[in-house]
Amino acid sequence: MFLIRIIKKKVYELKKSKKSVKHEANVFVISIVAILAIALIGINIDKITGNATNVPSFSQKTTISIPLNEKFINAGDYIHMSITPGPKCVNRIVGIYDENEFRRATVQPSSAEFGSNKKLCNPFTVKFKTYSEWIPSEDESGIFFVKVFDYETESFVTTTFTIR
């Protein structure tokens, strides 16, 4: 309704004007058509692009989960790590680092399960048996880090566990 009133008012003003009414009316009509076309495209952009522009407001972040009963383990025990990749996936190699940031081991899911892809976009779980030599000395805390590279943040996502 409001748009119709504006159009009627503009047409009335154009008729009163001594300028070329026809030219101004054409410019006005073309402007209205252009505005409506832009509005229709804007409203239907997801249908046009196949939801390529649909970015969730809270995108899922990459997480590494270790069961609570495995946060404190003995050297030589198994540790299970569940990785949930974010929107741009993670590197398939999961690194295990000591408290001095020295990489002690790597583990990755079996190629039978995920193929040879460098990037993994679906959640996966890996199991690793820690080495019995990893018993911390008196001057070490026994804290180890599990790291996986996240392609969205272009940095490592980290969690910890402790070997007693």
C-alpha positions in Angstrom: 0.0 0.0 0.0 2.7 2.4 1.0 4.6 1.8 -2.3 1.4 2.4 -4.3 0.9 5.8 -2.6 4.4 6.8 -3.3 4.0 5.8 -7.0 0.7 7.8 -7.3 2.3 10.8 -5.6 5.3 10.7 -7.9 3.1 10.4 -11.0 0.9 13.3 -9.8 4.1 15.4 -9.3 5.4 14.5 -12.7 2.1 15.5 -14.4 2.3 18.9 -12.7 5.9 19.4 -13.7 6.7 21.3 -17.0 9.6 19.0 -17.7 9.3 15.9 -19.8 6.7 13.9 -17.9 7.2 10.9 -20.0 11.0 10.8 -19.5 10.7 11.2 -15.7 7.9 8.6 -15.5 10.1 6.1 -17.4 13.0 6.8 -15.1 10.8 6.3 -12.0 9.3 3.1 -13.3 12.7 1.7 -14.3 14.0 2.6 -10.8 11.0 0.8 -9.1 11.5 -2.3 -11.3 15.2 -2.3 -10.5 14.6 -2.1 -6.7 12.0 -4.9 -6.9 14.4 -7.1 -8.9 17.2 -6.5 -6.4 14.8 -7.3 -3.5 13.7 -10.5 -5.2 17.2 -11.7 -5.8 18.2 -10.8 -2.2 15.3 -12.8 -0.8 16.0 -15.8 -3.0 19.9 -15.7 -2.9 20.1 -19.1 -1.1 18.0 -20.8 -3.8 20.0 -19.2 -6.6 23.4 -20.1 -5.2 22.4 -23.5 -3.7 23.0 -22.3 -0.1 26.6 -21.4 -0.8 26.0 -18.1 1.0 24.3 -19.8 4.0 26.9 -19.4 6.8 25.7 -20.5 10.2 25.9 -17.8 12.8 27.6 -20.2 15.3 29.8 -22.5 13.2 31.0 -25.6 15.0 34.5 -25.5 16.2 37.0 -28.4 16.0 37.1 -30.4 19.3 39.2 -33.1 20.7 37.6 -35.3 23.4 39.3 -37.7 25.7 37.2 -39.8 28.0 37.3 -38.5 31.6 38.7 -41.9 32.9 41.6 -41.5 30.5 42.6 -38.0 31.4 45.0 -39.5 34.0 46.6 -42.8 32.9 49.6 -45.0 33.5 52.4 -45.2 31.0 51.7 -48.0 28.6 47.9 -47.6 28.8 45.7 -46.9 25.8 44.2 -43.5 25.2 41.1 -42.9 22.9 40.8 -39.5 21.2 37.6 -38.4 19.5 38.0 -35.6 17.0 35.1 -33.6 15.7 36.3 -31.3 12.8 35.0 -27.8 12.2 33.6 -26.5 9.0 36.8 -26.5 7.0 38.0 -29.9 8.3 41.2 -31.0 10.0 44.5 -32.7 9.1 44.3 -36.5 9.5 47.5 -36.7 11.7 47.0 -36.4 15.4 50.1 -35.5 17.3 51.0 -36.4 20.9 53.4 -33.9 22.5 55.2 -33.8 25.8 55.3 -30.8 28.1 58.3 -29.4 26.3 56.3 -29.3 23.0 58.3 -32.2 21.6 56.3 -34.5 19.4 56.5 -38.0 20.9 54.1 -39.8 18.5 51.5 -39.4 15.8 48.4 -41.4 15.1 45.8 -41.3 12.4 42.7 -43.2 11.5 43.0 -46.2 9.3 43.1 -45.6 5.6 40.4 -48.3 5.2 38.0 -46.1 7.0 38.8 -42.7 5.5 40.9 -43.4 2.4 44.1 -41.5 1.9 42.6 -38.0 2.2 44.9 -35.5 4.0 41.8 -33.6 5.3 39.1 -35.2 7.3 35.7 -33.5 7.6 33.8 -36.2 9.5 34.2 -37.0 13.2 36.7 -39.8 13.9 38.2 -41.7 16.8 41.8 -42.8 17.1 43.4 -45.1 19.7 47.0 -45.0 20.8 48.9 -47.1 23.3 51.3 -44.8 25.2 54.9 -46.0 25.7 55.9 -47.5 29.0 59.0 -45.3 28.8 56.9 -42.2 29.1 56.8 -42.4 32.9 57.6 -38.9 34.0 60.7 -38.2 36.1 60.6 -36.2 39.3 61.2 -32.9 37.5 58.5 -33.6 34.9 54.7 -33.0 35.3 53.6 -35.9 33.0 51.3 -33.6 31.1 51.0 -34.5 27.4 49.2 -32.6 24.7 47.0 -34.0 21.9 47.1 -31.7 18.8 45.3 -31.7 15.5 45.6 -29.0 12.8 42.3 -27.1 12.1 42.1 -25.7 8.6 39.5 -23.1 9.6 41.6 -21.4 12.2 44.9 -22.4 10.6 46.2 -23.4 14.0 46.3 -26.5 16.2 43.5 -27.5 18.5 44.8 -28.9 21.7 43.7 -30.9 24.7 45.7 -32.6 27.5 46.1 -35.8 29.4 48.5 -36.8 32.2 50.6 -39.9 32.6 51.3 -40.8 36.2 
